[in-house]
């Protein structure tokens, strides 16, 4: 190294002191860097243009830690590739912008997470993209709407009423119409369902939730083919939103226990849903594991045998006030945003996750004033049952 000034040595000694490690680490290293050093300008240009393998810059040009997470997620979803984002919403936005341009029409399910609804209702129309909503459980309506559309979008298990899409029917309809099929698989996770097996070419996740699983990061991902990943990546290069390396490392840590967490959370969801379904102060329970659920048989075919998801919602008689009292009476479960983490979380969709939807439209879609969404964590199931029953006693 030329130059012996104090600051010169402080800046450059770190890079020159990197050890050559022969043993493989148990944990993927965090490449916490935004830029990379090149031997010459030609190498720099080649890497930027994809003519030579390597890394250049953190905004979508790749990072070894992020690559490792994308690789494992693609493997779990059964797709060729994946691209990781800084949030689930940035992943959804990138897919839509990659597939649709001004003047195009897209067809979307009317059963959507509030943030996704807001993207389709308020943001994409500003780009000149026409958004048409359909009932995803009406195959003929979907088929009529598809011809000429730039994409179709739905959720495997809808947030928050936990209806279940017939992905095989919807995927076939999209294939017949030549329309790219996009699905949000967050609620199911790749452990319960792989939509690519049912004809969906793009699988999006809010990785924040089940996959990362510890409520300590915000991230998203798109799983797709290697060629379609390029289009999604180009959007990220131009608009931002690529996943940083530390979040990728946390995601790698979380995904290792995805099966274990989903097994416990699904079991707790079933036990809680069954208990609530027998209560006189509960007017409805929305969980596909219950035989009374309209999509119980569909869920049994679509999801991993014996498991029906870790999310459910239920309605308390009397509307907003008793629903709020029940939430506030909980001691083990927390009132909070998000889902899929180790802690049990409850929320009131009408005032939180779906607040973007007009009152009349929200009620018409089945989101009642007394609806509560529940994300069981990994606590002891008996403790959760006692906590929920105690809170009901406070009504």
PLY file of the C-alpha trace (Angstrom):
ply
format ascii 1.0
element vertex 395
property float x
property float y
property float z
element edge 394
property int vertex1
property int vertex2
end_header
0.00 0.00 0.00
1.40 3.39 -0.98
0.92 6.26 1.45
1.66 6.12 5.15
-0.56 8.92 6.45
-2.67 8.07 9.52
-6.06 8.37 7.79
-4.83 6.63 4.66
-3.75 3.65 6.75
-7.01 3.72 8.74
-9.16 3.66 5.60
-7.20 1.11 3.56
-5.88 -1.28 6.17
-9.31 -2.83 6.69
-9.65 -3.97 3.10
-6.06 -5.15 2.83
-6.35 -7.13 6.03
-9.20 -9.35 4.88
-8.40 -12.96 5.66
-8.74 -15.81 3.20
-11.10 -18.15 5.04
-10.75 -21.85 4.26
-13.52 -23.17 6.51
-17.16 -22.58 5.55
-19.09 -20.47 8.08
-22.30 -21.81 9.64
-23.94 -18.43 9.04
-23.78 -16.62 5.70
-21.45 -13.62 6.15
-22.93 -10.14 6.01
-21.38 -8.19 3.15
-22.25 -4.85 4.70
-21.02 -2.75 1.83
-22.70 -0.48 -0.68
-19.89 -0.43 -3.24
-17.02 -2.57 -4.50
-13.44 -2.04 -5.68
-12.40 -2.80 -9.27
-9.00 -3.48 -10.75
-9.70 -1.23 -13.72
-12.45 0.69 -15.51
-13.17 -2.11 -17.98
-14.03 -4.50 -15.17
-16.29 -1.87 -13.64
-18.20 -1.35 -16.88
-18.47 -5.08 -17.58
-19.94 -5.80 -14.15
-22.41 -2.92 -14.41
-23.59 -4.19 -17.81
-23.72 -7.84 -16.75
-20.97 -8.86 -19.13
-18.85 -10.12 -16.24
-19.88 -11.69 -12.95
-19.44 -9.51 -9.91
-20.88 -6.79 -7.73
-20.90 -3.04 -8.23
-23.42 -1.20 -6.11
-26.11 -2.04 -3.57
-29.11 -0.59 -5.39
-30.07 -3.78 -7.20
-26.69 -4.67 -8.72
-26.33 -7.51 -6.26
-24.74 -8.41 -2.95
-23.51 -11.86 -1.85
-25.66 -11.91 1.29
-28.75 -10.81 -0.63
-27.96 -13.35 -3.35
-27.88 -16.10 -0.73
-31.34 -15.18 0.54
-32.79 -14.89 -2.96
-31.41 -18.32 -3.79
-32.95 -20.06 -0.76
-36.32 -18.33 -1.21
-36.48 -19.32 -4.88
-35.69 -22.88 -3.86
-38.48 -22.90 -1.28
-41.01 -21.43 -3.73
-39.92 -23.72 -6.56
-39.04 -20.87 -8.92
-35.90 -20.30 -10.98
-35.04 -17.02 -9.31
-36.06 -14.33 -6.87
-35.39 -10.65 -6.32
-35.40 -9.23 -2.80
-36.82 -5.83 -1.89
-36.81 -3.49 1.07
-40.55 -4.05 1.62
-43.45 -6.12 0.37
-45.09 -3.03 -1.13
-41.97 -2.20 -3.14
-42.03 -5.78 -4.46
-45.68 -5.51 -5.53
-45.09 -2.09 -7.10
-42.08 -3.38 -9.06
-44.00 -6.33 -10.52
-46.87 -4.11 -11.60
-44.58 -1.52 -13.19
-42.51 -4.24 -14.87
-45.62 -5.76 -16.48
-47.92 -2.78 -17.09
-47.40 0.60 -18.70
-49.55 3.68 -19.22
-52.71 2.77 -21.09
-52.68 -0.86 -19.95
-55.39 -2.52 -17.90
-54.77 -4.89 -15.01
-57.25 -7.22 -13.29
-57.05 -7.58 -9.53
-58.92 -9.39 -6.80
-61.33 -7.30 -4.77
-60.00 -9.03 -1.62
-56.73 -7.28 -0.85
-54.53 -6.01 1.95
-55.23 -2.31 2.50
-51.79 -1.16 1.34
-52.12 -3.14 -1.90
-55.61 -1.73 -2.39
-54.23 1.77 -2.00
-51.49 1.08 -4.57
-54.06 -0.13 -7.08
-56.63 2.55 -6.25
-54.47 5.65 -5.81
-50.98 5.14 -7.26
-51.16 3.05 -10.44
-53.99 5.16 -11.94
-51.59 8.13 -11.81
-49.38 6.15 -14.20
-52.31 5.78 -16.59
-52.86 2.13 -15.63
-56.51 1.08 -15.48
-57.33 -1.21 -12.56
-60.34 -3.54 -12.81
-61.46 -5.45 -9.72
-63.13 -8.85 -9.84
-64.44 -11.44 -7.43
-61.62 -14.03 -7.39
-64.13 -16.74 -6.43
-66.17 -16.19 -9.60
-64.12 -17.94 -12.30
-66.39 -16.79 -15.15
-66.07 -13.15 -14.08
-62.31 -13.54 -14.00
-62.25 -15.16 -17.44
-64.37 -12.38 -18.92
-62.07 -9.72 -17.50
-58.73 -11.27 -18.49
-58.47 -10.83 -22.30
-56.13 -7.95 -23.06
-55.05 -7.43 -19.45
-51.39 -6.80 -18.59
-51.60 -8.93 -15.43
-53.89 -10.63 -12.92
-53.30 -10.23 -9.18
-54.72 -12.02 -6.14
-53.78 -13.31 -2.68
-53.46 -17.01 -1.83
-55.15 -16.45 1.55
-56.80 -13.05 1.60
-56.08 -10.45 4.24
-57.97 -10.28 6.61
-60.99 -12.55 5.99
-58.84 -15.58 5.14
-60.75 -16.62 2.06
-58.75 -19.01 -0.11
-58.21 -18.49 -3.83
-58.62 -21.43 -6.20
-55.15 -20.98 -7.65
-55.44 -23.90 -10.06
-58.56 -22.45 -11.70
-57.22 -18.89 -11.72
-53.82 -19.97 -13.01
-55.42 -21.94 -15.85
-57.61 -18.99 -16.78
-54.57 -16.71 -16.94
-52.65 -19.24 -19.02
-55.54 -19.59 -21.49
-55.80 -15.79 -21.82
-52.04 -15.30 -22.07
-52.03 -13.02 -19.01
-49.19 -13.02 -16.44
-50.46 -14.29 -13.09
-49.23 -12.64 -9.88
-50.09 -13.82 -6.36
-49.28 -12.58 -2.88
-48.35 -15.72 -0.97
-47.52 -13.99 2.33
-50.27 -15.55 4.48
-49.56 -19.06 3.24
-45.77 -18.84 3.02
-43.82 -21.25 0.79
-44.15 -23.88 3.53
-47.90 -24.21 2.97
-48.22 -23.47 -0.73
-46.17 -23.01 -3.90
-48.34 -21.04 -6.37
-45.94 -21.72 -9.23
-47.32 -25.28 -9.21
-50.72 -23.82 -10.10
-49.71 -21.62 -13.02
-48.62 -18.41 -11.30
-45.49 -16.91 -12.78
-44.88 -14.28 -10.10
-45.08 -14.97 -6.37
-44.69 -11.95 -4.09
-44.05 -11.90 -0.35
-43.97 -9.45 2.45
-40.87 -11.17 3.81
-41.35 -9.11 6.97
-43.99 -11.61 8.02
-43.76 -15.41 8.14
-40.47 -15.82 6.28
-38.35 -13.51 8.45
-40.57 -14.23 11.42
-39.13 -12.13 14.23
-40.69 -8.66 13.79
-37.26 -7.06 13.45
-37.07 -6.11 9.78
-39.10 -4.92 6.79
-38.54 -6.72 3.48
-40.21 -8.14 0.39
-39.49 -10.42 -2.54
-40.64 -11.49 -5.97
-40.12 -15.12 -7.00
-40.23 -15.76 -10.74
-38.22 -17.06 -13.70
-34.66 -15.96 -14.36
-35.71 -13.97 -17.44
-38.64 -12.18 -15.79
-36.42 -11.37 -12.80
-34.39 -9.14 -15.12
-37.43 -6.94 -15.76
-38.22 -6.71 -12.05
-34.57 -5.92 -11.29
-34.52 -3.11 -13.85
-37.41 -1.46 -12.05
-35.49 -1.66 -8.77
-32.41 -0.16 -10.40
-34.41 2.84 -11.56
-36.78 3.33 -8.63
-34.89 1.87 -5.65
-36.20 -0.54 -3.05
-33.61 -3.32 -3.24
-32.99 -5.29 -0.04
-29.96 -4.25 2.05
-27.46 -6.92 3.17
-28.16 -6.84 6.91
-31.88 -7.45 6.31
-30.95 -10.29 3.97
-28.87 -11.86 6.74
-31.78 -11.57 9.17
-34.06 -13.17 6.58
-31.63 -16.08 6.17
-31.69 -16.57 9.93
-35.49 -16.46 10.02
-36.18 -18.78 7.11
-34.26 -21.60 8.80
-37.07 -21.97 11.36
-39.99 -21.27 9.00
-41.31 -24.84 9.15
-41.08 -25.02 12.94
-42.81 -21.68 13.44
-45.55 -22.36 10.90
-46.36 -25.73 12.46
-46.81 -24.13 15.91
-48.67 -21.07 14.62
-51.06 -23.13 12.49
-51.82 -25.39 15.45
-52.54 -22.41 17.70
-54.71 -20.79 15.02
-56.83 -23.92 14.77
-57.22 -24.23 18.55
-58.14 -20.56 18.97
-60.55 -20.57 16.03
-62.34 -23.65 17.35
-62.67 -22.12 20.80
-64.00 -18.81 19.48
-66.46 -20.51 17.11
-68.33 -21.88 20.10
-68.71 -18.56 21.91
-72.09 -16.74 21.98
-70.37 -13.32 22.01
-68.53 -14.11 18.75
-70.70 -13.69 15.67
-68.29 -15.19 13.11
-64.88 -16.84 12.83
-62.99 -16.70 9.55
-60.52 -19.58 9.41
-60.31 -22.12 6.56
-59.45 -24.86 9.03
-63.04 -24.83 10.31
-65.34 -27.16 8.39
-67.96 -24.42 8.28
-65.61 -22.14 6.34
-66.78 -21.85 2.69
-63.29 -22.67 1.40
-62.39 -25.44 3.82
-62.19 -28.18 1.18
-60.32 -25.89 -1.22
-57.77 -25.08 1.47
-57.37 -28.76 2.30
-56.36 -29.42 -1.33
-54.24 -26.31 -1.85
-52.26 -26.12 1.40
-49.92 -28.56 3.11
-51.97 -31.52 4.43
-53.44 -30.94 7.87
-52.49 -27.25 8.00
-54.80 -24.33 7.19
-52.69 -21.27 7.79
-51.55 -19.31 10.80
-53.90 -16.36 10.33
-57.57 -15.96 11.20
-60.06 -13.25 12.02
-63.26 -13.14 14.02
-66.12 -10.76 14.73
-67.24 -9.68 18.18
-70.88 -8.83 18.69
-71.51 -5.13 19.12
-68.94 -3.60 16.76
-66.05 -1.26 17.45
-66.30 -0.67 21.21
-66.42 -4.30 22.42
-63.76 -5.23 19.86
-61.49 -2.54 21.29
-62.20 -3.68 24.86
-61.33 -7.26 24.01
-58.01 -6.26 22.44
-57.10 -4.09 25.40
-57.93 -6.88 27.90
-55.32 -9.23 26.42
-52.14 -9.88 28.42
-50.17 -12.47 26.44
-51.14 -11.25 22.97
-50.19 -7.75 21.88
-52.04 -5.08 19.93
-49.77 -4.30 17.02
-49.17 -4.00 13.31
-47.78 -6.75 11.09
-48.09 -10.51 11.50
-46.23 -13.78 11.22
-43.75 -13.11 14.03
-42.98 -15.00 17.21
-45.33 -12.80 19.26
-49.11 -13.13 18.96
-50.48 -9.92 17.48
-54.06 -8.68 17.12
-55.39 -5.68 15.25
-58.66 -4.01 14.30
-58.61 -3.83 10.46
-61.30 -1.14 10.17
-59.06 1.37 11.93
-55.60 0.04 10.99
-54.67 -2.29 8.11
-57.70 -1.42 5.96
-58.27 2.18 7.00
-57.59 3.31 3.40
-60.86 1.74 2.27
-64.03 3.82 2.46
-66.45 2.73 5.20
-69.21 1.69 2.80
-66.81 -0.24 0.57
-65.16 -1.88 3.56
-68.46 -3.07 5.03
-69.68 -4.25 1.62
-66.57 -6.43 1.29
-67.29 -8.10 4.63
-64.92 -6.14 6.87
-67.27 -5.45 9.77
-66.70 -2.86 12.48
-66.13 -5.61 15.04
-63.67 -7.67 12.98
-60.37 -8.54 14.68
-57.40 -10.06 12.84
-55.24 -12.49 14.78
-51.68 -13.61 14.07
-50.79 -16.34 16.57
-47.14 -16.45 17.55
-45.14 -19.33 18.96
-46.23 -18.96 22.58
-47.72 -21.92 24.42
-51.12 -22.63 22.87
-52.79 -23.19 26.25
-51.57 -19.79 27.41
-53.10 -18.16 24.34
-56.41 -19.96 24.84
-56.57 -18.76 28.43
-55.65 -15.21 27.40
-58.38 -15.05 24.74
-61.02 -16.52 27.03
-60.09 -14.12 29.82
-60.40 -11.16 27.46
-63.84 -12.36 26.33
-64.86 -12.44 29.96
-64.08 -8.72 30.16
-66.71 -7.79 27.56
0 1
1 2
2 3
3 4
4 5
5 6
6 7
7 8
8 9
9 10
10 11
11 12
12 13
13 14
14 15
15 16
16 17
17 18
18 19
19 20
20 21
21 22
22 23
23 24
24 25
25 26
26 27
27 28
28 29
29 30
30 31
31 32
32 33
33 34
34 35
35 36
36 37
37 38
38 39
39 40
40 41
41 42
42 43
43 44
44 45
45 46
46 47
47 48
48 49
49 50
50 51
51 52
52 53
53 54
54 55
55 56
56 57
57 58
58 59
59 60
60 61
61 62
62 63
63 64
64 65
65 66
66 67
67 68
68 69
69 70
70 71
71 72
72 73
73 74
74 75
75 76
76 77
77 78
78 79
79 80
80 81
81 82
82 83
83 84
84 85
85 86
86 87
87 88
88 89
89 90
90 91
91 92
92 93
93 94
94 95
95 96
96 97
97 98
98 99
99 100
100 101
101 102
102 103
103 104
104 105
105 106
106 107
107 108
108 109
109 110
110 111
111 112
112 113
113 114
114 115
115 116
116 117
117 118
118 119
119 120
120 121
121 122
122 123
123 124
124 125
125 126
126 127
127 128
128 129
129 130
130 131
131 132
132 133
133 134
134 135
135 136
136 137
137 138
138 139
139 140
140 141
141 142
142 143
143 144
144 145
145 146
146 147
147 148
148 149
149 150
150 151
151 152
152 153
153 154
154 155
155 156
156 157
157 158
158 159
159 160
160 161
161 162
162 163
163 164
164 165
165 166
166 167
167 168
168 169
169 170
170 171
171 172
172 173
173 174
174 175
175 176
176 177
177 178
178 179
179 180
180 181
181 182
182 183
183 184
184 185
185 186
186 187
187 188
188 189
189 190
190 191
191 192
192 193
193 194
194 195
195 196
196 197
197 198
198 199
199 200
200 201
201 202
202 203
203 204
204 205
205 206
206 207
207 208
208 209
209 210
210 211
211 212
212 213
213 214
214 215
215 216
216 217
217 218
218 219
219 220
220 221
221 222
222 223
223 224
224 225
225 226
226 227
227 228
228 229
229 230
230 231
231 232
232 233
233 234
234 235
235 236
236 237
237 238
238 239
239 240
240 241
241 242
242 243
243 244
244 245
245 246
246 247
247 248
248 249
249 250
250 251
251 252
252 253
253 254
254 255
255 256
256 257
257 258
258 259
259 260
260 261
261 262
262 263
263 264
264 265
265 266
266 267
267 268
268 269
269 270
270 271
271 272
272 273
273 274
274 275
275 276
276 277
277 278
278 279
279 280
280 281
281 282
282 283
283 284
284 285
285 286
286 287
287 288
288 289
289 290
290 291
291 292
292 293
293 294
294 295
295 296
296 297
297 298
298 299
299 300
300 301
301 302
302 303
303 304
304 305
305 306
306 307
307 308
308 309
309 310
310 311
311 312
312 313
313 314
314 315
315 316
316 317
317 318
318 319
319 320
320 321
321 322
322 323
323 324
324 325
325 326
326 327
327 328
328 329
329 330
330 331
331 332
332 333
333 334
334 335
335 336
336 337
337 338
338 339
339 340
340 341
341 342
342 343
343 344
344 345
345 346
346 347
347 348
348 349
349 350
350 351
351 352
352 353
353 354
354 355
355 356
356 357
357 358
358 359
359 360
360 361
361 362
362 363
363 364
364 365
365 366
366 367
367 368
368 369
369 370
370 371
371 372
372 373
373 374
374 375
375 376
376 377
377 378
378 379
379 380
380 381
381 382
382 383
383 384
384 385
385 386
386 387
387 388
388 389
389 390
390 391
391 392
392 393
393 394
